[in-house]
Amino acid sequence: MGNGEPFKPEGTTGSPFPNNLPALTSVRFALALGVVLFHYQLQWPWDSMASTGILNRARLGVDAFFILSGFVLTHAYRQALEDRRLDYRRFLAARFARVYPAHVAVLAFVLVMVGAATLIGAEFDHGLYNPLGLLTTLLLVHAWLPETVVAEWNGPSWSLSAEWFAYLAFPAFAWVGLVLARRPWVLLALSGLVFLVLDLIYQAVFGDVVVHAELNMGVLRIIPEFLYGIGLYRLGQRLRPTRQWAIGAAWLSAITLLTLMHLKADDRIVVAAAGPLILSLGLLSKASADRALAHPWMLAGGEASYALYLVHMPILIGWKGVNSALTQRPSAYVLAWWEIACLLTLTLVAAFALHYLFEGPARTWIRRRADRLWPAPGSRAAMAPGSQPPDV
């Protein structure tokens, strides 16, 4: 490690990552906040794109989450996968516990908002909030097929639908990752090839690039990106960075990504550039150079990032609905700076409250019940704090 070489290839099994990867937890808050600010900038009168593409490209934080999911789930279940003893029931129970409590809570909140708006006669597009859309959203299948039913009960939940698909298909993803574990560059090339093919198909069928897929076959978006994350993890296993090189790689990858976003680079290039950042953040922990990203408040923000991602749109819609009703303005009015500040504060408070008062306890309760139903055989590979997937 101290021989001055930036990276030293490892043997068959490589050099393991430590259990805790705090940098990958902390970055989740930045990614979620980027998505929030992207939606806010669509509601204010200032043209941010005139000066920088960062806020516009921040929506691609969703893709970074997909890559991160593949990386972190491979890390969390690495021993079970290598020993061929992954319990699929326990795995799905853990993923259900991670995704569904906050999803159902926010969906119930939106249902209450829609009911209240209907009772007071507020104007809104009832077609966006239909019963069938509610059912497909609840079941998290609304991004699996071409959009035939409008399911706008909570816009960001399309990515949960894609994540849920990846969880169901995790054994297949993991098998590919194991077969090519010793050849991570082949695995990365495969993810790039799958991305290229799906992008060409999506353009031919829907006339848009695949990284713009959401409710309309958004599941296609996660397939190559989840595989990309697995490939990055397998590559990281075979690297042994020095402290200096790990820090340098993290800075270089972050600056490169932000520069591409600022210069309004093609969305697909930005998504590709998110991968090296995720890998370099993981390598920070491997080189014991992650202290700056391991502060408790940063980790707390990362843990609440999923709740932040889910609550921001319903709160934004509710805010505009109430204010338009009180001021007799159309709901499409633009937001003032003071409203942005209030909205952001309210959203952060709501996100932390949802996570610490409901999401976290509900997750623990579900997993304990699952442990009783399907006890772990023998010793269980610990899922380290800070190694939970983003689920967005």
GUVEX-751136 format. One record per residue (C-alpha): residue in three letters; x, y, z. Coordinates in steps of 0.2 Angstrom, whole numbers. Each point is the difference from the previous one (the first is absolute). Layout:
N
REC   residu       u       v       w
REC      ALA       X       Y       Z
...
! end
This chain:
392
REC   residu       u       v       w
REC      MET       0       0       0
REC      GLY      14      12       3
REC      ASN      11      -4     -15
REC      GLY      -6      15      -9
REC      GLU     -10      -9     -13
REC      PRO     -17       7      -3
REC      PHE      -9     -17      -1
REC      LYS       6     -17       3
REC      PRO     -10     -14      -9
REC      GLU      -5     -14      12
REC      GLY      -1     -18      -1
REC      THR     -15     -11      -4
REC      THR     -10       7      15
REC      GLY       7      17       0
REC      SER       1      12      14
REC      PRO     -16       1      10
REC      PHE      -9      17       3
REC      PRO      -3       4      19
REC      ASN     -17      -4       6
REC      ASN      -4      19       2
REC      LEU       0      11     -15
REC      PRO      -5      17       8
REC      ALA       4      10     -16
REC      LEU     -13      -9     -10
REC      THR     -13       3      14
REC      SER       4      19       1
REC      VAL       0       2     -19
REC      ARG     -18      -6      -1
REC      PHE      -6      17       9
REC      ALA       8      10     -14
REC      LEU      -7     -10     -14
REC      ALA     -18       1       8
REC      LEU       2      18       3
REC      GLY       5       3     -18
REC      VAL     -16      -8      -6
REC      VAL     -10      11      12
REC      LEU       9      16      -7
REC      PHE      -3      -6     -18
REC      HIS     -19       0       3
REC      TYR       1      16       9
REC      GLN       9       9     -14
REC      LEU     -14      -5     -12
REC      GLN     -12      10      11
REC      TRP      10      16       2
REC      PRO       2      14     -13
REC      TRP      19       1      -2
REC      ASP       7     -10     -14
REC      SER      14     -10       8
REC      MET       5      -8     -16
REC      ALA       6      16      -7
REC      SER      15       0      12
REC      THR       2     -19       5
REC      GLY      -7     -17      -4
REC      ILE       3      -6      18
REC      LEU     -17       1       6
REC      ASN      -8      -7     -16
REC      ARG      12     -15       0
REC      ALA      -3      -2      19
REC      ARG     -15     -10      -5
REC      LEU      12     -14      -5
REC      GLY       3      -3      18
REC      VAL     -13     -13      -2
REC      ASP      12      -9     -12
REC      ALA      14       1      13
REC      PHE     -12      -8      13
REC      PHE      -2     -14     -12
REC      ILE      18      -3      -2
REC      LEU       3       2      18
REC      SER     -14     -13       4
REC      GLY      10     -13     -11
REC      PHE      16       4       9
REC      VAL      -6       0      18
REC      LEU     -12     -15      -2
REC      THR      15     -10      -6
REC      HIS      10       6      14
REC      ALA     -13      -3      13
REC      TYR      -3     -18      -6
REC      ARG      17      -4      -6
REC      GLN       4     -14      12
REC      ALA     -17      -8      -2
REC      LEU       2       1     -19
REC      GLU      17      -7       0
REC      ASP      -5     -15      11
REC      ARG     -15      -3     -11
REC      ARG     -12       2      15
REC      LEU     -10      15      -4
REC      ASP     -17      -2       8
REC      TYR     -12       8     -13
REC      ARG     -14       1      13
REC      ARG      10       9      12
REC      PHE       7      11     -13
REC      LEU     -17       5      -7
REC      ALA      -6       3      18
REC      ALA      14      12       3
REC      ARG      -3       9     -16
REC      PHE     -18       1       4
REC      ALA       4       7      17
REC      ARG      11      13      -8
REC      VAL     -12       6     -14
REC      TYR     -18      -2       5
REC      PRO      -2       9      17
REC      ALA       4      17      -6
REC      HIS      -8      -3     -17
REC      VAL     -16      -5       8
REC      ALA       0      15      12
REC      VAL       3      13     -14
REC      LEU     -13      -8     -11
REC      ALA     -12       1      14
REC      PHE       4      18       3
REC      VAL      -3       3     -19
REC      LEU     -17      -9       1
REC      VAL      -5      11      15
REC      MET       5      16     -10
REC      VAL     -10      -6     -15
REC      GLY     -15      -4      11
REC      ALA       1      17       8
REC      ALA       2       9     -17
REC      THR     -15      -9      -6
REC      LEU     -11       4      15
REC      ILE       4      19      -1
REC      GLY      -2       0     -19
REC      ALA      17       5      -4
REC      GLU       5       0     -18
REC      PHE      12     -14      -5
REC      ASP       2     -13     -14
REC      HIS     -10     -15       7
REC      GLY       7     -11     -14
REC      LEU      17       0       8
REC      TYR      -7      -8      16
REC      ASN     -10     -14      -6
REC      PRO      -4     -17      10
REC      LEU      10     -11     -12
REC      GLY      15      12       0
REC      LEU      -1      -1      19
REC      LEU       0     -19       0
REC      THR      15      -2     -12
REC      THR       9      13      10
REC      LEU      -3      -9      16
REC      LEU       6     -16      -7
REC      LEU      15       9      -8
REC      VAL      -3      -7     -17
REC      HIS      -4      16      -9
REC      ALA      17       2      -8
REC      TRP       1     -18      -7
REC      LEU     -11       2     -16
REC      PRO      -3      14     -13
REC      GLU     -11      13       8
REC      THR     -18      -4      -3
REC      VAL      -6       5      17
REC      VAL       4      17       7
REC      ALA       8      -3      17
REC      GLU       5      17       7
REC      TRP      -5      -2      18
REC      ASN      18       3       5
REC      GLY      11       3     -15
REC      PRO      17      -5       7
REC      SER      -7     -17       5
REC      TRP       3      -6     -18
REC      SER      18      -3       5
REC      LEU      -6     -11      15
REC      SER      -9     -10     -13
REC      ALA      16      -2      -9
REC      GLU      10      -4      16
REC      TRP     -13     -13       5
REC      PHE       3      -9     -17
REC      ALA      18       0       3
REC      TYR      -2      -8      17
REC      LEU     -11     -13      -7
REC      ALA      13      -4     -13
REC      PHE      14       2      11
REC      PRO       5     -19       0
REC      ALA       3       2     -19
REC      PHE      10      16       1
REC      ALA      10      -8      14
REC      TRP       3     -16     -10
REC      VAL       7      11     -14
REC      GLY      11       9      12
REC      LEU       7     -16       8
REC      VAL       4      -8     -17
REC      LEU       9      16      -6
REC      ALA       7       4      17
REC      ARG      18      -3      -5
REC      ARG      -2      10     -16
REC      PRO      -9      16       6
REC      TRP       5       9     -16
REC      VAL     -10     -12     -10
REC      LEU     -14       2      12
REC      LEU       1      19      -2
REC      ALA       0      -2     -19
REC      LEU     -15     -11       1
REC      SER      -9      13       9
REC      GLY       5      13     -13
REC      LEU      -6     -11     -14
REC      VAL     -17      -4       9
REC      PHE      -2      19       2
REC      LEU       4       4     -18
REC      VAL     -12     -14      -7
REC      LEU     -14       6      12
REC      ASP       3      18      -5
REC      LEU      -1      -3     -18
REC      ILE     -16     -11       3
REC      TYR      -8      14      10
REC      GLN       4      13     -13
REC      ALA      -7     -10     -14
REC      VAL     -16      -4      10
REC      PHE      -3      16      10
REC      GLY      10      13      -8
REC      ASP      11       4      15
REC      VAL      16      -6       9
REC      VAL      -2     -13      13
REC      VAL       6      11      14
REC      HIS     -16      10      -2
REC      ALA     -11     -15       3
REC      GLU     -11       1      15
REC      LEU     -18      -6       1
REC      ASN       2      -5     -18
REC      MET      11     -16       2
REC      GLY      11       8      13
REC      VAL       5     -18       5
REC      LEU      12       0     -15
REC      ARG       9      14       8
REC      ILE       6     -10      15
REC      ILE       5     -16      -9
REC      PRO      17       6      -7
REC      GLU       3      12      14
REC      PHE      -2     -13      14
REC      LEU      11     -11     -10
REC      TYR      13      15      -1
REC      GLY       0       1      19
REC      ILE       3     -18       2
REC      GLY      15       1     -13
REC      LEU       7      15      10
REC      TYR      -1     -10      16
REC      ARG       9     -15      -8
REC      LEU      13      12      -7
REC      GLY       2       8      17
REC      GLN       3     -17       8
REC      ARG      16      -2     -10
REC      LEU       7      17       4
REC      ARG      11       5      15
REC      PRO       1      19      -1
REC      THR      12      10      11
REC      ARG      -8      14      10
REC      GLN       7      14     -11
REC      TRP      -6      -8     -16
REC      ALA     -17      -4       7
REC      ILE      -3      18       5
REC      GLY       7       6     -16
REC      ALA     -12     -12     -10
REC      ALA     -15       6      10
REC      TRP       4      19      -3
REC      LEU       4      -4     -19
REC      SER     -16     -10      -2
REC      ALA     -11      13       9
REC      ILE       7      15     -10
REC      THR      -1      -9     -16
REC      LEU     -19      -4       3
REC      LEU      -4      17       6
REC      THR       9       8     -15
REC      LEU     -10     -12     -12
REC      MET     -16       6       8
REC      HIS       5      18      -1
REC      LEU       4      -1     -18
REC      LYS     -16      -9      -4
REC      ALA       7     -15      -6
REC      ASP     -10     -14      -7
REC      ASP     -10      -8      13
REC      ARG       7     -17      -4
REC      ILE      17       6       2
REC      VAL      -4       8      17
REC      VAL      -7     -17       6
REC      ALA      15      -9      -5
REC      ALA      11      12       9
REC      ALA     -10      -3      16
REC      GLY       7     -17       1
REC      PRO      18       5       3
REC      LEU      -6      11      14
REC      ILE      -9     -14       9
REC      LEU      15     -12      -2
REC      SER      12      14       6
REC      LEU     -11       3      16
REC      GLY       0     -18       4
REC      LEU      19      -1      -2
REC      LEU       2      14      12
REC      SER      -6     -12      14
REC      LYS      11     -13      -7
REC      ALA      15      12       2
REC      SER      -6       6      17
REC      ALA      -2      17      -7
REC      ASP     -18       3       2
REC      ARG       0       9      17
REC      ALA      -6      17      -8
REC      LEU     -16      -8      -6
REC      ALA      -4     -10      15
REC      HIS      -6      14      12
REC      PRO     -16      -5       9
REC      TRP     -11      14      -8
REC      MET       6      -6     -18
REC      LEU      -5     -18       4
REC      ALA     -16       6       7
REC      GLY      -4       9     -16
REC      GLY       5     -15     -10
REC      GLU     -12     -11      10
REC      ALA     -14      12      -2
REC      SER       3       3     -19
REC      TYR     -13     -13      -5
REC      ALA     -13       9      10
REC      LEU       5      17      -7
REC      TYR      -1      -7     -18
REC      LEU     -18      -6       3
REC      VAL      -8      14       9
REC      HIS       7      15     -10
REC      MET     -13      -1     -14
REC      PRO     -16      -2      10
REC      ILE       6      14      11
REC      LEU       4      11     -15
REC      ILE     -17      -4      -8
REC      GLY      -9       3      16
REC      TRP       8      16       4
REC      LYS      -4       7     -18
REC      GLY     -18      -7       2
REC      VAL      -3       9      16
REC      ASN       8      16      -5
REC      SER      -9       1     -16
REC      ALA     -17      -3       8
REC      LEU       4      14      13
REC      THR       6      13     -12
REC      GLN     -11      -5     -15
REC      ARG      15      -3     -11
REC      PRO       1     -14     -12
REC      SER       9     -15       7
REC      ALA      14       2     -14
REC      TYR       6      16       9
REC      VAL      19       2       2
REC      LEU       8      -1      17
REC      ALA       8      15       9
REC      TRP      17      -3       9
REC      TRP      -8       1      17
REC      GLU     -12     -14      -5
REC      ILE      15     -11      -6
REC      ALA       8       3      17
REC      CYS     -15      -4       9
REC      LEU      -4     -16     -10
REC      LEU      18      -6       2
REC      THR      -1       2      18
REC      LEU     -17      -8       2
REC      THR       6     -15     -12
REC      LEU      16      -3      10
REC      VAL     -10       0      17
REC      ALA     -13     -12      -8
REC      ALA      13     -11      -7
REC      PHE      10      -2      16
REC      ALA     -17      -2      10
REC      LEU      -6     -14     -12
REC      HIS      17      -9       1
REC      TYR       3       0      18
REC      LEU     -18      -1       7
REC      PHE      -7     -12     -13
REC      GLU      11      -7     -13
REC      GLY      14      -6      11
REC      PRO     -11      -8      13
REC      ALA     -11      -8     -13
REC      ARG      15      -7      -9
REC      THR       6      -8      16
REC      TRP     -17      -7       5
REC      ILE      -2      -8     -17
REC      ARG      18      -8       0
REC      ARG      -2      -7      17
REC      ARG     -16      -9      -5
REC      ALA       8      -6     -16
REC      ASP      15      -7      11
REC      ARG     -13     -10      10
REC      LEU      -8      -7     -15
REC      TRP      16      -4      -9
REC      PRO      15      -1      13
REC      ALA      17       2      -7
REC      PRO       9     -17      -2
REC      GLY      16       1      11
REC      SER       9      16       0
REC      ARG      -6      14     -10
REC      ALA      10      13     -10
REC      ALA      -2      16       8
REC      MET      -8      14     -10
REC      ALA      10      15       6
REC      PRO      -7      16       4
REC      GLY       2      12     -14
REC      SER      -1     -14     -12
REC      GLN     -19       1      -4
REC      PRO      -5       3     -18
REC      PRO      -8      17      -5
REC      ASP     -16      -8      -6
REC      VAL      -5      15     -13
! end
